Amino acid sequence: MIRLTGGKYKVLIVLWMFPISVLAQNGPNTLPQNNAVKDTARQTDLIDIAKELFHIHPQKIREERDKKIYFSILPVSTTVPGGSGRALITSTTAATYLGSRRTTNLSSATFAPYWNFKGRFGLPLRSSIWLPDNTWNIQGDIRFMVYPQYTWGLGSNRTYDEKLLVDYKYIRFYQSALKRIKPYFFAGMGYNLDYHFNIKSDDENIDLKQYTGYEYGLDRNSFSSGLSFNLLYDTRNNSINPLPGSYANIVYRINPAFLGSNDSWQSLYLDLRKYVPLNPSEKNQQNTLAFWSYFWTALNNGIPYLDLPATGWDSYNRSGRGIEQNRYRGKSLLYMESEYRRDITRNGLLGFVVFANVNTVTGSGTFFSSWHPAAGTGLRIKFNKGSNTNIGIDYGASKGYSTVMFNLGEAF
């Protein structure tokens, strides 16, 4: 835990506000003209290497833009969050353009099932679909999980060793549709469902409500069903590996009892990202600073414990690298991360990243009384140059914890 004086945390607030200021820069008032799409002819990926090794030579060479769907698959054995031991994870990403590449963003779907050979598994499917000319953006997040996970209660008063394993099954169904209002700006609605059931501690002598000091959603089941109202500003054309651009997303969620929620509650999620090229003239070289910050808060009482803001529970479970998922939980969470991305080889096959992040949650004194930092580095291997998909191998560390992470695509 790091405690900061007033002057120091004001500096961090300024850093958090940096992405907001750069998002305010005016963009062209036209449909996205994706002229910045990289010329992949001089790049090399693992598919090219496999063709050379196995002497696969297509009879006819076609230009990259004629290819319709790009697949990337990554099978790996690693540790599943929550202390469930080793697991086999297979991450598959499919990407395609549903319209002209000059006016339509790259649509993607990611399916990343895992199984730990002991009856614990997860089936998550996430998608972001861009209709021709970016007229609509359809977002989906569907999951079924048997998901043991450590918890430390609210705030950050407990040490790492005071964790408690909580086992539960989880069904998530999020679906939203956003219509383009003007270039790069979208608005829409969605439906969100979170159903946690068979919630129990691994220690029958411990009462979860007493341990966490929280009364909502810690019975055997918790059910949240509600509507979301979404605003999106996005000048990126590839969410798998964002090119220079900006991103802002506001999600206001309301869960009334008449839709089935155990208690009526509301939440607000604000997500800001900015990608700054350090040498724009290097068209086929990654040399970028990336900034990410989000603020997630419950607006009233009644939100179930497992639906509260927590580290690593953003939409794609990518935040808090170097910090165990769920380590810090509260009614409000502020998160900030910066990353430097750079190619190692001129053909784009190999690259590296260096990153640092910090977060603070309510539940342990005032909101800005304690900050929880983490940092790390990672290797990037170009898997598919058509969709610009990298295999990411990251090492992150924080106080009392470190981990190695494998992913398809960038963290944000």
TATA-V864561 format. One record per backbone hydrogen bond with DSSP energy under -1.0 kcal/mol. CO is the residue of the C=O (numbers start at 1). NH is the residue of the N-H. E is the energy in kcal/mol with one decimal. If there is no record, write none. Layout:
CO & NH & E
CO & NH & E
This chain:
2 & 371 & -2.3
5 & 9 & -2.2
6 & 10 & -1.5
7 & 11 & -1.2
8 & 12 & -1.5
9 & 13 & -2.0
10 & 14 & -2.0
11 & 15 & -2.1
12 & 16 & -2.3
13 & 17 & -2.1
17 & 21 & -1.9
18 & 22 & -2.0
19 & 23 & -1.8
22 & 25 & -1.2
28 & 30 & -1.5
33 & 35 & -2.7
34 & 37 & -1.3
40 & 43 & -1.3
45 & 49 & -1.7
46 & 50 & -2.4
47 & 51 & -2.0
48 & 52 & -1.8
49 & 53 & -2.6
50 & 54 & -2.3
51 & 56 & -2.8
63 & 66 & -1.9
64 & 67 & -1.5
70 & 95 & -2.2
72 & 93 & -3.0
74 & 91 & -2.2
76 & 89 & -3.1
78 & 87 & -2.5
85 & 80 & -1.8
87 & 78 & -2.2
88 & 115 & -1.6
89 & 76 & -2.9
91 & 74 & -2.5
92 & 111 & -2.8
93 & 72 & -2.1
94 & 109 & -2.2
95 & 70 & -3.0
96 & 107 & -2.6
100 & 103 & -1.4
100 & 104 & -1.5
102 & 34 & -1.3
107 & 96 & -2.1
108 & 128 & -2.7
109 & 94 & -2.7
110 & 126 & -2.5
111 & 92 & -2.7
113 & 90 & -2.2
114 & 122 & -1.9
115 & 88 & -3.0
120 & 116 & -2.1
121 & 146 & -3.2
122 & 114 & -1.8
124 & 112 & -1.7
125 & 142 & -2.9
126 & 110 & -3.0
127 & 140 & -2.4
128 & 108 & -2.2
129 & 138 & -2.7
131 & 134 & -1.9
132 & 135 & -1.2
135 & 180 & -2.4
136 & 131 & -2.2
137 & 178 & -2.5
138 & 129 & -3.0
139 & 176 & -2.4
140 & 127 & -2.4
141 & 174 & -2.4
142 & 125 & -3.1
143 & 172 & -2.3
144 & 123 & -2.6
145 & 170 & -2.9
149 & 166 & -2.5
151 & 164 & -2.0
159 & 162 & -1.3
164 & 151 & -2.1
165 & 202 & -2.1
166 & 149 & -2.4
167 & 200 & -2.3
168 & 147 & -2.6
169 & 197 & -2.4
170 & 145 & -2.7
171 & 195 & -2.6
172 & 143 & -2.2
173 & 193 & -1.5
174 & 141 & -2.3
175 & 191 & -2.7
176 & 139 & -2.3
177 & 189 & -1.2
178 & 137 & -2.6
179 & 187 & -2.1
182 & 185 & -2.5
184 & 234 & -2.1
185 & 181 & -2.6
185 & 182 & -1.4
186 & 232 & -2.7
187 & 179 & -2.8
188 & 230 & -2.8
189 & 177 & -2.4
190 & 228 & -2.2
191 & 175 & -2.1
192 & 226 & -2.6
193 & 173 & -2.1
194 & 224 & -2.8
195 & 171 & -2.4
196 & 222 & -2.9
197 & 169 & -2.8
200 & 167 & -3.1
203 & 206 & -1.9
207 & 211 & -2.8
208 & 212 & -2.6
209 & 213 & -1.8
216 & 305 & -1.9
220 & 199 & -2.5
222 & 196 & -2.4
223 & 262 & -2.3
224 & 194 & -2.7
226 & 192 & -2.9
227 & 254 & -2.7
228 & 190 & -2.0
229 & 252 & -2.4
230 & 188 & -2.1
231 & 250 & -2.6
232 & 186 & -3.2
233 & 248 & -2.7
237 & 106 & -2.1
240 & 410 & -2.5
245 & 275 & -2.5
246 & 235 & -2.6
247 & 273 & -2.8
248 & 233 & -2.9
249 & 271 & -2.8
250 & 231 & -2.2
251 & 269 & -2.2
252 & 229 & -2.6
253 & 267 & -2.2
254 & 227 & -2.1
255 & 265 & -1.2
256 & 259 & -1.3
256 & 261 & -1.2
257 & 260 & -2.0
265 & 255 & -2.7
266 & 299 & -2.8
267 & 253 & -2.5
268 & 297 & -2.5
269 & 251 & -2.7
270 & 295 & -2.5
271 & 249 & -2.5
272 & 293 & -2.5
273 & 247 & -2.3
274 & 291 & -2.8
276 & 289 & -2.6
279 & 282 & -2.1
281 & 283 & -1.7
282 & 285 & -1.6
286 & 343 & -2.3
287 & 278 & -2.9
288 & 341 & -3.1
289 & 276 & -3.3
290 & 339 & -2.5
291 & 274 & -2.1
292 & 337 & -2.9
293 & 272 & -3.1
294 & 335 & -2.6
295 & 270 & -2.8
296 & 333 & -2.6
297 & 268 & -2.6
304 & 307 & -1.6
305 & 308 & -1.3
309 & 330 & -2.0
310 & 313 & -1.7
311 & 326 & -2.8
314 & 317 & -1.5
320 & 323 & -2.7
324 & 327 & -2.1
328 & 311 & -2.0
329 & 155 & -2.9
331 & 298 & -3.0
332 & 362 & -1.8
333 & 296 & -2.5
334 & 360 & -1.9
335 & 294 & -1.9
336 & 358 & -2.3
337 & 292 & -2.8
338 & 356 & -2.0
339 & 290 & -3.0
340 & 354 & -1.7
341 & 288 & -2.4
342 & 352 & -3.0
345 & 348 & -1.5
347 & 44 & -2.5
349 & 382 & -2.8
350 & 344 & -2.9
350 & 345 & -1.6
351 & 380 & -3.0
352 & 342 & -2.5
353 & 378 & -2.3
354 & 340 & -2.7
355 & 376 & -2.3
356 & 338 & -2.3
357 & 374 & -2.4
358 & 336 & -2.3
359 & 372 & -2.5
360 & 334 & -2.4
366 & 369 & -1.9
371 & 2 & -1.7
374 & 357 & -2.8
375 & 397 & -2.4
376 & 355 & -2.5
377 & 395 & -3.1
378 & 353 & -2.1
379 & 393 & -2.3
380 & 351 & -2.3
381 & 391 & -3.0
382 & 46 & -1.9
384 & 389 & -2.2
389 & 383 & -2.3
389 & 384 & -1.8
390 & 409 & -3.1
391 & 381 & -1.9
392 & 407 & -2.1
393 & 379 & -2.4
394 & 405 & -3.1
395 & 377 & -1.7
396 & 403 & -2.4
397 & 375 & -1.9
398 & 401 & -2.0
401 & 398 & -3.0
403 & 396 & -2.3
405 & 394 & -2.6
407 & 392 & -3.3
